[in-house]
């Protein structure tokens, strides 16, 4: 990898200098030689081994639409994919097109993961499918919204809600696009919150085993921490999820005034700014993973990565809008909406938005879900499906519709707020 110029990374020059890493010359030579001799990575997942829940002639791979290319097209055409555009990545209640939303985040994960996968000789289509689909089950208001919804769901059912598990439900159960086992497994196991120095693949080989793991995630909150992707491609997406948000969230935090500069972050190896973090982590992963059956980082880089994550939590995530500003109000709004929609289901109030918006749209757009079949499911699950699908603005608008006399109001910082001060 070419050495980058630190001056291109805003704020980096204000900190103590950390070098941009380059590939180990021996690794770089091995990559060039393998490419010249058309040596394939023996640990790459081959398209011909794809597993789908339903054998279908329509889903057979062709030269123009390879196996995981089909998954990519299925995912970007699922209605839930559109809603990435108005879901919080970190900062809520701000009208600012320069601040990352979840739609940009999944694109960044895809870009970083495909770059690493390409250097390692992995299946780029599988990587892209996992990356683009990994957050389709995310709630409005980011991880704060996930926590609020999870508490309500668990209190009523004893089951646990996690956005990665719900992403699988969206792709596999609600819209039933016959997404491959390998893509769904990568989506389930993507959680970049749980950093590991070495990611080794699991031996998952069937939908029966996969379904048991998914159910375990609902029943045991510790299952999430033990998940391992079954492909190296899934491992690459998992680590790329961390790479994508570490530096970009810092950029957004500076734009929001949450942190003054990158000098408030400490680093020994990976750097402080987005460009250097991406470069140095990519280089280290390739240096430690090329030609191997696992995805790994050096201990020095891994320790610095954990340090960077901890600093992001201390300086950004614990200070962002939902938690520090409107946290209690939004949690109360979640609870009120949850109970209202649940009672509407129990009363079979077909004028309720849970019927007119959620169930009606799901039946129409899924093309396979029937209303009577869906209504036979647990009502709490139906409410969770609906609320998790909401964008930030839809949630606040619907709350105002359902509770017009409520004194709970969220005021977003609009585009002209700075002009009024």
C-alpha positions in Angstrom: 0.0 0.0 0.0 1.3 3.4 -0.8 2.4 5.6 2.0 0.0 8.5 2.5 0.8 12.1 3.4 -0.2 12.9 7.0 -1.0 16.5 6.1 -4.1 15.2 4.1 -5.8 14.1 7.3 -7.4 17.2 9.0 -6.2 17.7 12.5 -3.5 15.0 12.3 -0.7 17.5 12.0 -1.7 19.1 15.3 -0.8 15.8 17.1 2.4 14.0 17.8 3.5 12.4 14.5 2.5 8.8 13.9 3.8 7.2 10.7 1.6 5.9 7.9 2.3 2.2 7.7 3.2 0.4 4.5 2.9 -3.3 3.6 5.7 -5.6 4.7 7.9 -5.8 1.5 7.8 -9.6 1.7 4.0 -9.6 1.9 3.8 -7.1 -1.0 6.1 -9.3 -3.1 4.0 -12.4 -2.3 0.8 -10.6 -3.4 2.3 -9.5 -6.7 3.8 -13.0 -7.4 0.5 -14.7 -6.6 -1.4 -12.4 -8.9 1.1 -12.8 -11.6 0.8 -16.6 -11.4 -3.0 -16.5 -10.9 -2.7 -18.2 -7.5 -6.1 -18.1 -5.8 -6.6 -17.7 -2.0 -7.5 -21.3 -0.9 -9.6 -19.8 2.0 -11.8 -17.7 -0.3 -15.4 -18.6 -0.3 -16.3 -20.0 -3.7 -19.6 -19.0 -5.3 -20.4 -22.6 -6.2 -20.7 -23.5 -2.5 -23.5 -21.0 -1.8 -26.4 -22.3 0.3 -29.9 -20.9 0.0 -32.9 -21.7 2.2 -35.0 -22.4 -0.9 -33.5 -24.0 -4.0 -34.7 -21.8 -6.9 -33.9 -21.7 -10.6 -34.4 -17.9 -10.4 -31.5 -17.7 -8.0 -29.1 -19.8 -9.9 -25.8 -18.0 -10.6 -25.1 -16.8 -14.1 -22.2 -15.0 -15.7 -24.1 -11.7 -15.5 -25.5 -12.3 -12.1 -23.2 -14.3 -9.9 -24.3 -15.9 -6.6 -23.5 -13.1 -4.2 -24.1 -10.4 -6.8 -27.7 -11.6 -6.5 -27.6 -11.1 -2.8 -26.4 -7.5 -3.2 -29.2 -6.7 -5.6 -31.8 -8.3 -3.3 -30.5 -6.3 -0.3 -30.4 -2.9 -2.0 -33.9 -3.4 -3.2 -35.4 -4.3 0.2 -37.5 -1.4 1.5 -35.5 -1.4 4.7 -32.4 -0.4 2.8 -34.0 2.9 1.8 -34.4 3.8 5.4 -30.7 3.8 6.1 -30.8 7.4 4.8 -32.7 8.8 7.8 -31.4 6.7 10.6 -28.8 7.9 13.2 -25.3 6.8 13.0 -24.1 8.7 16.1 -25.7 12.1 16.2 -29.5 12.5 16.4 -31.7 15.7 16.2 -29.4 17.5 13.8 -30.2 18.7 10.3 -26.8 18.5 8.7 -26.1 16.6 5.5 -22.4 16.6 6.4 -23.0 14.4 9.5 -22.9 10.6 8.8 -26.2 8.7 8.7 -26.4 4.9 8.7 -26.6 4.8 4.9 -23.1 6.3 4.6 -21.7 4.1 7.3 -22.6 0.9 5.5 -21.1 2.3 2.3 -17.9 3.0 4.2 -17.8 -0.5 5.7 -18.3 -1.9 2.2 -15.5 0.2 0.7 -13.0 -0.7 3.4 -13.9 -4.3 3.5 -13.8 -4.7 -0.3 -10.4 -3.1 -0.3 -9.0 -5.5 2.3 -10.8 -8.4 0.7 -9.4 -7.6 -2.7 -5.8 -7.5 -1.4 -6.4 -10.8 0.4 -8.0 -12.4 -2.7 -11.4 -13.0 -1.1 -14.9 -13.0 -2.5 -15.7 -9.3 -3.1 -19.4 -9.9 -3.9 -19.9 -11.8 -0.6 -18.2 -9.0 1.3 -20.3 -6.3 -0.3 -23.5 -8.2 0.3 -22.7 -8.6 4.0 -21.5 -5.0 4.4 -24.6 -3.4 2.7 -27.0 -5.6 4.7 -25.5 -5.6 8.1 -27.5 -2.8 9.6 -30.9 -3.1 7.9 -32.4 -4.1 11.2 -31.1 -1.1 13.1 -33.5 1.1 15.1 -34.0 4.8 14.9 -31.7 6.9 17.0 -28.8 4.5 16.8 -27.6 2.4 19.7 -29.6 4.4 22.2 -32.8 3.5 20.3 -31.6 -0.1 20.2 -31.2 -0.1 24.0 -34.6 1.5 24.6 -36.4 -0.9 22.3 -34.5 -3.9 23.7 -35.5 -3.0 27.3 -39.2 -2.9 26.4 -39.0 -6.2 24.4 -37.2 -8.0 27.2 -39.5 -6.7 29.9 -42.5 -8.1 28.0 -41.1 -11.3 26.6 -37.9 -12.2 28.4 -36.2 -12.2 25.0 -33.4 -10.0 23.8 -33.3 -7.5 20.9 -30.1 -6.9 19.0 -29.9 -5.0 15.8 -27.7 -7.7 14.0 -30.2 -10.4 14.9 -33.0 -8.2 13.7 -31.2 -7.5 10.4 -31.3 -11.3 9.8 -35.0 -11.3 10.5 -35.6 -8.4 8.1 -33.8 -10.2 5.2 -34.8 -13.8 6.0 -38.2 -13.6 7.6 -40.0 -10.3 6.9 -39.0 -9.9 3.2 -37.9 -13.4 2.4 -35.6 -12.7 -0.4 -33.9 -16.1 -0.2 -30.6 -14.5 0.8 -27.7 -16.9 1.1 -26.7 -18.6 4.3 -23.2 -17.1 4.0 -24.5 -13.5 3.7 -27.0 -13.9 6.5 -24.3 -15.4 8.7 -22.0 -12.5 8.0 -24.8 -10.1 8.9 -25.5 -11.9 12.1 -21.8 -12.0 13.2 -20.8 -8.5 12.1 -20.8 -6.8 15.5 -17.8 -4.7 15.6 -18.4 -3.8 19.2 -16.6 -6.9 20.2 -13.0 -6.5 19.1 -10.8 -9.6 18.7 -7.1 -9.7 17.7 -7.7 -12.9 15.7 -10.9 -13.8 14.0 -11.1 -17.5 13.1 -14.1 -18.9 11.2 -16.8 -21.1 12.6 -17.9 -24.4 11.0 -21.5 -23.4 10.2 -22.8 -25.5 7.3 -26.6 -25.5 7.3 -29.6 -23.3 7.9 -30.7 -25.7 10.6 -27.6 -24.8 12.7 -27.9 -21.1 11.8 -31.6 -21.0 12.9 -30.6 -22.5 16.3 -27.9 -19.8 16.7 -30.3 -17.0 15.9 -32.8 -18.4 18.4 -30.1 -18.6 21.0 -29.4 -14.9 20.5 -33.0 -14.1 21.5 -32.8 -16.3 24.6 -29.3 -15.7 25.9 -27.7 -12.2 25.9 -24.2 -13.7 26.0 -24.6 -15.5 22.7 -23.9 -12.3 20.7 -20.4 -12.1 22.2 -19.5 -15.6 21.1 -20.6 -15.3 17.5 -17.9 -16.0 14.8 -18.5 -15.6 11.0 -18.3 -18.8 9.0 -16.3 -17.1 6.2 -13.2 -15.0 6.0 -15.3 -12.5 4.1 -17.6 -12.2 7.1 -14.5 -11.7 9.4 -13.3 -8.9 7.1 -16.6 -7.1 7.3 -16.7 -7.4 11.1 -13.3 -5.7 11.5 -14.1 -3.2 8.8 -17.2 -2.1 10.7 -14.9 -0.9 13.5 -12.4 0.7 11.1 -15.3 2.6 9.4 -16.7 4.2 12.4 -13.6 4.9 14.5 -12.2 7.8 12.5 -15.4 9.0 10.8 -17.2 9.4 14.1 -14.4 11.6 15.3 -14.7 13.8 12.2 -18.5 14.1 12.9 -17.8 14.9 16.6 -15.5 17.7 15.6 -18.1 19.1 13.2 -20.7 18.9 16.0 -18.3 20.6 18.5 -18.4 17.5 20.8 -14.6 17.4 20.6 -12.3 20.3 19.8 -9.6 18.5 17.8 -8.0 15.1 17.2 -5.3 16.1 19.8 -7.7 14.9 22.5 -7.2 11.4 21.3 -4.2 9.3 22.2 -2.6 6.8 19.8 0.7 4.9 19.5 0.3 3.1 16.2 -3.0 3.4 14.2 -3.2 7.2 14.3 -6.0 9.6 15.4 -7.7 10.7 12.2 -9.9 8.8 9.8 -7.5 8.5 6.8 -4.6 7.2 8.9 -6.8 4.8 10.9 -8.1 3.3 7.7 -4.6 3.0 6.2 -2.8 1.7 9.2 -5.4 -0.9 10.2 -5.8 -2.1 6.6 -2.0 -2.5 6.2 -1.6 -4.3 9.6 -4.5 -6.7 8.8 -3.1 -7.6 5.4 0.4 -8.1 6.9 -0.9 -10.5 9.5 -3.6 -12.2 7.4 -2.3 -12.8 3.9 -2.3 -16.4 2.9 -3.8 -17.5 6.3 -7.1 -19.0 7.3 -7.9 -16.2 9.7 -8.1 -12.4 9.9 -5.6 -11.0 12.4 -3.9 -7.9 13.7 -0.6 -7.5 15.5 -0.9 -7.1 19.2 0.5 -3.6 19.1 -2.2 -2.5 16.6 -5.0 -4.4 18.4 -4.1 -2.8 21.7 -4.2 0.6 20.1 -7.5 -0.2 18.4 -9.0 -1.1 21.8 -7.6 2.2 23.2 -9.2 4.1 20.3 -12.6 2.5 20.8 -12.5 3.3 24.6 -11.7 7.0 23.8 -14.5 7.2 21.3 -16.9 6.0 24.0 -15.6 8.4 26.6 -15.4 11.5 24.4 -18.2 10.9 21.8 -20.7 8.2 22.4 -21.5 9.0 26.0 -21.9 12.7 25.0 -24.0 12.4 21.9 -27.4 13.9 21.6 -29.8 11.1 22.5 -28.0 10.0 25.6 -27.0 13.3 27.1 -29.7 15.6 25.8 -33.0 14.0 25.1 -32.3 10.5 26.4 -34.9 10.3 29.1 -37.6 11.9 26.9 -36.9 9.6 24.0 -36.9 6.5 26.2 -40.3 7.6 27.6 -41.6 8.1 24.0 -40.4 4.7 23.0 -42.3 3.2 26.0 -45.5 5.1 25.2 -45.5 4.2 21.6 -44.7 0.6 22.3 -47.6 0.2 24.6 -50.0 2.1 22.3 -49.1 -0.1 19.3 -49.4 -3.3 21.4 -52.8 -2.3 22.7 -53.9 -1.5 19.1 -52.8 -5.0 18.1 -54.7 -6.6 20.9 -57.8 -4.7 20.0 -57.4 -5.4 16.3 -57.7 -1.7 15.7 -57.2 -1.7 11.9 -57.2 2.1 11.8 -53.9 2.1 13.8 -50.7 2.8 12.0 -49.4 -0.6 13.0 -52.0 -2.0 10.6 -52.3 0.8 8.0 -48.6 1.5 7.7 -46.6 -1.5 9.0 -48.6 -4.6 8.2 -50.1 -3.3 5.0 -46.7 -2.2 3.7 -45.1 -5.5 4.7 -47.7 -7.6 3.0 -47.5 -5.6 -0.1 -43.8 -5.2 -0.4 -42.6 -8.6 0.9 -44.7 -10.4 -1.7 -44.7 -13.5 0.5 -46.0 -12.5 3.9 -49.8 -12.9 4.5 -51.5 -10.6 7.0 -53.2 -13.5 8.8 -49.9 -15.4 9.0 -48.1 -12.4 10.4 -50.8 -11.5 12.9 -50.5 -15.0 14.4 -46.9 -14.1 15.5 -46.2 -12.7 19.0 -47.6 -9.2 19.2 -44.5 -7.9 20.9 -42.4 -9.1 18.0 -44.8 -7.3 15.5 -44.4 -4.0 17.5 -40.6 -4.5 17.6 -40.6 -5.1 13.8 -42.5 -1.9 13.2 -40.5 0.3 15.6 -37.2 -1.0 14.5 -38.1 -0.2 10.9 -38.8 3.5 11.6 -36.5 6.3 10.6 -35.7 9.0 13.1 -38.1 11.5 11.5 -40.9 8.9 11.1 -40.7 8.0 14.8 -41.0 11.6 15.9 -43.8 12.3 13.4 -45.7 9.2 14.4 -45.3 10.0 18.1 -46.9 13.4 17.5 -49.7 11.7 15.6 -50.4 9.2 18.3 -50.0 11.6 21.3 -51.0 15.0 20.0 -51.5 16.4 23.6 -48.2 15.1 24.9 -45.8 17.7 26.3 -42.8 15.7 25.0 -41.2 17.4 22.1 -37.9 17.0 20.3 -36.5 20.1 18.7 -33.9 19.4 16.0 -31.1 21.8 15.4 -31.9 23.0 11.9 -29.7 24.2 9.1 -29.9 27.8 10.1 -29.4 27.5 13.9 -25.9 29.0 13.7 -27.2 32.0 11.8 -29.6 32.8 14.6 -27.0 32.8 17.3 
